Amino acid sequence: MSVNVTIPVSEAETLTERLRRGNLFAGPCPSRDILKNVSSRWGVLILISLRDGTHRFSELRRRIGGVSEKMLAQSLQALEADGFVQRIAYPVVPPHVEYSLTTSGEEIARLVAALADWIEVRVPEVMTHRAEFEERLQGGE
């Protein structure tokens, strides 16, 4: 799926206006941070995990093998800051915090899930390419 968006650029447009609009290839563009949060290993897995409903922190940690508490917390915080994840803390003891997707989060989660599905289907092909690559590297030494 390809989405082409053409936004006219006036001659009087400032750098700030261009940065607000976004240009993924420009170094200081804020869209790079959003891309980093959404496409990181943990960001993708969090978004996909939350597609099936609300989860507590401990549920997400058990579901996403290999993620540390620190990385899960940082990734959830980044996705919350970007408006993709909603965090609800209930004032009870012990603390009860739940995470769910926002409307934007549901949309981006659907897109990254499609990418993850594509990858999963092609794992055997990619693994074959990796093995062939390694053979070429070792054969050239």
Summary of the structure (lengths in Angstrom):
residues: 141
radius of gyration: 19.5
end to end distance: 41.4
largest distance: 63.0
contacts: 330
relative contact order: 0.11
helix: 59%
strand: 10%
